[in-house]
Amino acid sequence: VGTQSNGLYRSTDGGATFTNVYAGGNKQVTDILCLPNNRVIASLHSSQVVASDSLGKPGTFKAIAFPSAPGSGSYRRIQLASPANFPNVVYAVFEGFAFDATPVAFYKSSDGGRTWTKRIEPAKAGASYQAYCLLLGASPIDSNDVVCGGVNLVRTLDGGKTWTPLTVGHSDHHAFAYLPKTTNEFIVGTDGGIY
């Protein structure tokens, strides 16, 4: 569980009790990715991304380095996504800092988030309005199929080398999920409902 001011917590008894496992950076956890290979990755607002290879046990988190990463004060949230059938592939999008800023960086990792390759940022996703609307989702069956949303929605079919705008119902995208029994359908939650 990520908190706004106390870092990252973990439960090993179904939520009966929680232990603080990481309280570094600014302690504002914005996203958590739990991979099936015991790796846990968490992003902290305008701060850093950390990872544990021990199911998130206390004292096992280490900072992740991104090549040519945006500097402090130039980004807000970092959203993470991983294709369900490809747990070594991880994506990260850096939200721009200003109210009307588009994403400032996009990365792909093929080794579980240990090393990263910078790709084209999805600028046509539009503004995120300072942590109001930003989503990132990855197809469970195609490791290069990723959707990113801010005020608009865009999709890449080549792992972030190119982006194509999508027209989906309403603006300001907040939530994303692939439909489990189809091969290419997904739903997005927006200010105007679910599409």
C-alpha positions in Angstrom: 0.0 0.0 0.0 1.3 3.4 -0.9 0.6 6.4 1.3 0.7 10.2 0.7 3.2 11.0 3.5 4.4 7.8 5.2 5.9 5.7 2.4 5.2 2.1 1.4 3.6 -0.5 3.5 3.3 -4.3 3.1 1.0 -6.9 4.6 1.8 -10.6 4.8 -1.4 -11.7 6.6 -4.1 -10.5 4.2 -4.3 -7.0 5.5 -4.7 -7.7 9.2 -1.4 -5.9 9.9 0.9 -3.7 7.9 4.7 -3.0 8.1 6.4 0.1 6.8 8.9 -1.3 4.2 10.2 2.0 2.6 10.1 5.5 3.9 12.8 7.2 1.8 12.5 10.0 -0.7 9.6 12.3 0.0 7.4 9.3 1.2 4.7 10.1 -1.3 4.1 6.8 -3.2 2.3 7.3 -6.5 2.4 3.8 -8.1 3.3 0.2 -7.2 4.0 -2.6 -9.5 4.2 -6.2 -8.1 5.8 -8.6 -10.6 5.5 -12.4 -10.4 9.3 -12.8 -10.0 9.3 -11.4 -6.4 10.2 -7.9 -7.7 8.3 -4.9 -6.3 8.7 -1.5 -7.9 7.4 1.7 -6.4 7.5 5.3 -7.7 7.5 8.3 -5.4 6.0 11.7 -6.4 8.7 14.0 -7.9 11.4 12.0 -6.2 12.5 8.5 -7.4 11.7 4.9 -8.3 12.8 2.1 -6.0 12.7 -1.7 -6.3 13.0 -4.8 -4.1 13.8 -8.3 -5.3 12.6 -9.8 -2.0 8.8 -9.4 -2.2 9.2 -5.9 -0.7 10.7 -6.9 2.6 11.9 -4.0 4.8 15.5 -2.9 4.0 15.6 -4.4 0.5 14.5 -1.4 -1.7 17.2 0.3 -3.9 16.8 3.3 -6.1 16.5 2.8 -9.9 18.5 4.9 -12.3 17.0 6.1 -15.6 19.3 7.3 -18.4 18.9 11.0 -19.2 16.1 11.2 -16.6 14.2 14.4 -16.1 15.7 16.6 -13.3 14.2 17.3 -10.0 11.3 19.8 -10.3 10.6 18.9 -13.9 8.2 16.0 -13.3 5.5 14.9 -10.9 4.1 11.3 -10.9 5.8 8.3 -12.5 3.2 5.7 -13.7 4.4 2.1 -14.2 3.0 -0.8 -16.2 4.0 -4.3 -17.1 2.4 -6.8 -19.6 0.9 -9.7 -17.5 2.5 -12.4 -19.7 5.9 -10.6 -20.0 7.0 -9.8 -16.4 10.4 -8.7 -17.4 9.0 -5.9 -19.6 8.2 -2.7 -17.6 7.2 0.8 -18.8 7.4 4.1 -17.0 6.0 7.5 -18.0 7.0 10.7 -16.3 4.3 13.3 -15.9 5.3 16.9 -16.7 5.5 19.3 -13.8 3.4 22.3 -14.9 -0.4 22.3 -14.9 -0.6 22.0 -18.7 2.6 20.0 -19.3 2.6 16.9 -21.4 4.6 13.8 -20.3 8.3 14.6 -20.2 9.8 11.1 -20.5 8.9 7.5 -21.4 11.1 4.4 -20.7 11.0 0.7 -21.5 12.9 -2.0 -19.6 13.3 -5.6 -20.7 14.9 -6.9 -17.5 12.3 -6.2 -14.9 13.2 -2.5 -14.4 16.9 -3.0 -13.7 18.0 -1.1 -16.9 16.0 1.3 -19.0 15.9 2.5 -22.6 14.5 6.0 -23.2 11.8 6.1 -25.8 9.6 8.8 -27.3 7.4 10.5 -24.7 3.7 10.3 -25.4 3.2 14.1 -25.8 -0.2 13.7 -27.6 -1.6 12.2 -24.4 -1.8 15.9 -23.3 -1.7 17.4 -19.9 -2.1 15.6 -16.6 -3.1 18.7 -14.7 -0.6 18.2 -11.9 -1.4 14.7 -10.8 -5.1 14.8 -11.7 -5.2 12.5 -14.7 -2.5 10.1 -15.9 -2.8 6.4 -16.8 -0.5 3.8 -18.2 -1.6 0.3 -19.3 0.2 -2.6 -21.1 -1.4 -5.4 -23.1 -1.1 -8.8 -21.4 -0.4 -10.5 -24.7 1.8 -8.0 -26.6 4.8 -6.6 -24.9 5.0 -3.6 -27.2 1.3 -2.6 -26.9 1.0 0.3 -24.4 -1.8 2.9 -23.8 -1.1 6.2 -22.1 -3.7 8.8 -21.1 -3.8 12.3 -19.7 -6.4 14.7 -21.0 -6.2 12.6 -24.3 -5.4 8.9 -25.0 -2.6 7.5 -27.1 -1.3 4.1 -28.0 2.0 2.6 -29.1 2.3 -0.8 -30.8 6.1 -0.6 -31.0 7.1 -0.2 -27.3 7.2 3.6 -27.4 9.0 4.4 -30.6 5.8 5.9 -32.1 2.4 7.0 -30.6 -1.1 7.2 -32.2 -4.0 9.2 -30.8 -7.1 7.3 -29.9 -10.7 8.7 -29.8 -12.4 7.2 -26.8 -15.5 8.9 -25.4 -14.4 11.5 -23.0 -11.3 13.4 -21.7 -9.3 13.2 -18.5 -8.2 9.5 -18.2 -7.8 8.0 -14.8 -8.0 4.2 -14.8 -7.2 1.4 -17.2 -7.8 -2.4 -17.5 -7.5 -5.0 -20.3 -10.6 -7.2 -20.5 -9.3 -10.7 -19.5 -11.1 -12.8 -22.0 -10.3 -10.9 -25.1 -7.1 -10.3 -27.0 -7.2 -6.6 -27.7 -10.0 -4.9 -25.8 -9.5 -2.6 -22.8 -11.6 -0.2 -20.7 -10.6 3.3 -19.5 -12.1 5.3 -16.7 -12.6 9.0 -17.5 -14.3 12.1 -16.1 -17.3 11.1 -18.4 -17.5 7.5 -17.3 -16.2 4.2 -18.5 -15.4 3.5 -22.1 
